């Protein structure tokens, strides 16, 4: 497998480190080495952690290449017909707001927490997320995903502090007890590991736009 890495920023840089450490063939495309259709076609999978606005500029080129794409680009909306377009082309893409494999364990926890009001009275939810000062979107894409998984009204507060990689905390509170689910990213390596996991799984998928958490959930539920 040969990887085309789009960008080597904070997270892309950690992907690059893993590629080098594991002797995985790769090419880095950035402002000094722009991708072209011919260059991309020499690769098996594209991994991108470019910002959403920059990633959009490459989407047409990536579609033309028909190469599988793993993207963690945030701050963007997917076109409503994009999944259909990929299926017509026979292309496979995986996307996520957070590529942490551990975050997918949290997903399962939240799916249980969402049912709390079936056995507990007067349930209230709140969420807080903390990231580095250079993160522009708030609430974070991960916080919005948590809210979607929870499927209840929840007040989300956001903080931007120093170089914090990412802290998400969901609290269930009643007059008599509190339950908290917390995930803290200690190293951006977790996102890089998740992206490489996705790159190894993508060839086994059917054409279309796949959510990373769905791919991992199938792995978690194997044998049940």
HELIX and SHEET records of a PDB file:
HELIX    1   1 UNK A   10  UNK A   21  1                                  12    
HELIX    2   2 UNK A   37  UNK A   40  1                                   4    
HELIX    3   3 UNK A   52  UNK A   65  1                                  14    
HELIX    4   4 UNK A   82  UNK A   89  1                                   8    
HELIX    5   5 UNK A  101  UNK A  113  1                                  13    
HELIX    6   6 UNK A  116  UNK A  118  5                                   3    
HELIX    7   7 UNK A  141  UNK A  150  1                                  10    
HELIX    8   8 UNK A  189  UNK A  201  1                                  13    
HELIX    9   9 UNK A  202  UNK A  204  5                                   3    
HELIX   10  10 UNK A  212  UNK A  220  1                                   9    
SHEET    1   A 6 UNK A  26  UNK A  29  0                                        
SHEET    2   A 6 UNK A   3  UNK A   6  1                                        
SHEET    3   A 6 UNK A  45  UNK A  48  1                                        
SHEET    4   A 6 UNK A  68  UNK A  71  1                                        
SHEET    5   A 6 UNK A  92  UNK A  95  1                                        
SHEET    6   A 6 UNK A 208  UNK A 211  1                                        
SHEET    1   B 4 UNK A 155  UNK A 160  0                                        
SHEET    2   B 4 UNK A 124  UNK A 131  1                                        
SHEET    3   B 4 UNK A 167  UNK A 173 -1                                        
SHEET    4   B 4 UNK A 178  UNK A 184 -1                                        
END                                                                             
